[in-house]
Amino acid sequence: MCERHIEKFKEERDRLNEIVMKYASMEIKRFYSLDSQVYREGALPAKIKELMGLVASLVLRCDDCIKYHIIRCHEEGISDEELEEALAIGLVVGGSITIPHLRRALQAWDELKRS
């Protein structure tokens, strides 16, 4: 993985979201708003919500979602140990088919830690 892989992912995501918003109906905008609202601090801390999003994304095998939540977990100050425990849950729930996604998640985590 090149050292700028995460940065390129963020840039592409932002660029593509701008295009989506250019064409977005009220329903799409509402979904985007709901998506950002559910991860805010509440009864559950934001870092726990990000770990939940990460586990769900791993089980669903969505690499873009996994990468996004890995970035957010890093921003929320998740420790290596917290991340590993959450990913272990995703692996148990999702089974061995999630292993390639687990590898890429930890590769992205490693890149974030080096930056």
Secondary structure, DSSP 8 states (H G I E B T S, - for coil): --TTHHHHHHHHHHHHHHHHHHH--HHHHHHHHHHHHHTSSSSS-HHHHHHHHHHHHHHHT-HHHHHHHHHHHHHTT--HHHHHHHHHHHHHHH-GGGHHHHHHHHHHHHHHHH-
